[in-house]
Amino acid sequence: MSAELIVGLDVASRTEAERIVEALDGTADFFKIGYQLFYGGDGLALGKALLAAKKRVFFDLKLLDIDNTVEKGVAAIAQTGATMLTVHAYPHAMKAAVKGAAGSSLCVLGVTVLTSLDQDGLSEAGYDIKIPALVAKRSLLARETGIGGIVASAFEAERIRKIVGPEMAIVTPGIRPQGAEHGDQKRVMTPAQAVATGATHLVVGRPIVAVTDPKAAAQDILAQMGKA
């Protein structure tokens, strides 16, 4: 299974996001819309416009609430025709999300442990468990609920694949080209390293959208992915 590039539209406005999408025409057609753009930059409308233009859209909303709220929220996103949506990998949230996505093509992803968290950060949050063990536990729960995939660091991708089997998507943030600054990411891999672990989708934001030439940056990352 070859890996795909998802470009994180980590910008504040729809205008800026549309500029990046236009610059990437012919190079990337899969885009992630997260909190900043969704809530502050007309991200839902942008996502619908991208879908109408035959692009693929990943709404990274990390839903977690009571079952009915998650189910209805997922159903609303599913109606847009979105490609992917994240929920936190808690059993009740994933089960509710599966119900909400029923009958649609939406791939629900369970977020295991954020790539901005290292072991110290996880301990500070009150978890008395090692990151690999928590990721494995949540991946097993995700498989049992029947959702479409997992979001995790590429460091855990190989182990996750053994747990969830060959069909589920493994989406990996925290991807940085060789020599790039890590920023607020703690568990980082290069594109080639991530593909080699078995990740199916690599999410890359700032190394593409925060540079002068997004198209060249995306092409370079795709070339690195091809070397895995």
N, C-alpha and C positions, 0 to 999 in steps of 0.2 A: 504494500500500500504506500503510494507516494504521498509526501506531506504537502499541505497547502499553506500559503501565506494569507494571514488575515491582518489587514492594516488597521491599527487602532486609531480612530479619529479623535485623538486626545487634544482637542482644541475647544475654545470657548464659544464659537459662533457657527451658525449654519453657513454663513458666507465663507469663512475660512475652511470649513470642512468641504464645501463644494469646490473650492479652489484646489484642494489637495486631490479630491476625486478626479477632477478634470486633468490634473497634471499626471495622474497615474493611469489614464485611459490607455488600454492596450497592454498594461503591465500587471495591474491588480484589479480584481472585481469583487473582492470579499472585504467588507468593512465592519469594524466593531464600533458601536456607539455605547459609551459608558455614561456615568453619572453626570459629568460636567456638561456634555453636549445634550444629553437627554433632558435634563431638568432645566438647564439654563440657556440652551442654544437651539430650541425648537427641534430637538433630536428625533422625536417621534414622527413629526411631519417629514423631516429629512429622510428618515428610514423608509417611510412609505414611498417617497419620491425615488429613492435609490432602487427599491424593489420594482417600481413601475418601469424603471430604466433597465431592468433585467440584471441588476447587481444583486449580490447576496449580502444579507445584513445579519449581524450578530448583536443582539441587544444584551449588553453585559450589566444586568440590573441586580443580580445577586439577591433574589427575593427570599425573604424569610418572615413568616407571619403565621397567623392562625390558618388552618387548612382552607376554609372557605375563601379567605382573602387571596391566598396563593393561587388556588384553583381558578378563581375568576380573573385574577391578573394575568395568569398564563394564557387563559382562553382569549383574553383581549389582545394579547400580543400575537397569538396564533392566527387570529383573524386578519392580521396585517400581511400574512404570507412570509413573515420573518423566517430566516434559516436556523438561527440558534438563539437560545436564551439561557441565562444562568440563574440557578437557585443555589442556596447554600445546601450542602450535602447532609442535611438532617433528615432522618427517615420520614417524618410527617410532611415536611416541605416537598420532598421528592415525590412522595405518593400523591400529594395534592396536585403537583405539577403535571404528573403523568395523566391524571384525570382531565386537567385543563387543556392539555395538548391533544387529547384523544380526537382522532378523525382528521388531524392536520398533518402537515409535513414538518412541523416545528421539531427541531432536535433540542431537547432539554438537557442541559449540562449541570452536573453537580460540582460545586466548588469545594475542594477538599481543604487545603491550607494555602493561604495567600502566599505568593512568591516574595512579598515584602516582609514576611515573617521568618525569622530564624528561630533556633531553639530557645534562645533567651527570651525573645518576644512571645513565643508560645507559652513559656513558663510564666511570664508576667501576666498573661491573660488568664491564668488559673488552670492551665492544662498540665497535669502530671503524667505526660506521655511523650515519647519521642515522635518527631515529625513523621518518619517513615511508617511507624506503627499506626499513627492516626490516619495518615493517607490510605494505608492498606485497609483499615477498618471501614472508612467511609467509602472506599471504592467497592468493597464487598456489598455494603448496604445499597449503593447505587445500582449495582448489577441486579440485586434482588428486587429492587423497585421497578426495574424495566426502563429507566431513563436512557437517553441516547448517548451520553458520554460523560467524561470527567474533565475538570480543569485542575491541573496540578503542575508543579515544577517538572521540568524535563528530568531532573535528578530522580524522580519517582516513576517515570514513564515505563521503564522496562518492567518493574515490579507490578505496576498496575495492569499492564497487558496480560501478565500471567494470571491475575485475579479475575479480570473482566472478560477475557476471551478475545477473539479476533475482530468482533464486529463493532464494539463501542468506540466512539471517537475519543482521542486523548488530546486535549487542547492545552498548549503550554505557553503561558506568558513568561516574562523574565528572559526574553531572548535579546541578546546584544551582539552585534558584529564584533569580530576580533578587534580589540583596542578601544572600543567605545566605552564611555563612562557608564557605570551601573546605575547612577542616580539613587532612587529609593528602593531599588530591587536588591534583595539579599542573596537569593539563590538563582544564579544566572548561568546560562549556557550560550554558546555561539549557535548560529543556525545549523551548521553542519553537525555539531555535537547533539543537538536536540533531535534532528532527523534520525541520527544513528541510534537513539534510544527507543525509537518506535513511535514518537509523537506523530499524530495525523494532521494537526493544524498548529502552526506557529503564529502567535500574536505579537506583532511588532508595532509599537506606537512611535515614541519620540525619535528613535533613530531614523525614521522615515519622515514624519510630519513636522519635525522641528529643525529641518535642514534646508539649505538653499535649493537643492535639487531633489525633491522627493522621488522622482522617477528613477534617477540614477541610483539613489540609495536603495530603492526597492529592487532594482535589477541586480545590484550587487548582492543583496541578501538572497535573492532567488538563485543566483550563481553559487553562493556558498551552500545553500540547501542541496543543490544538484551534485555537490562533491561528496556528500555523505555516503 
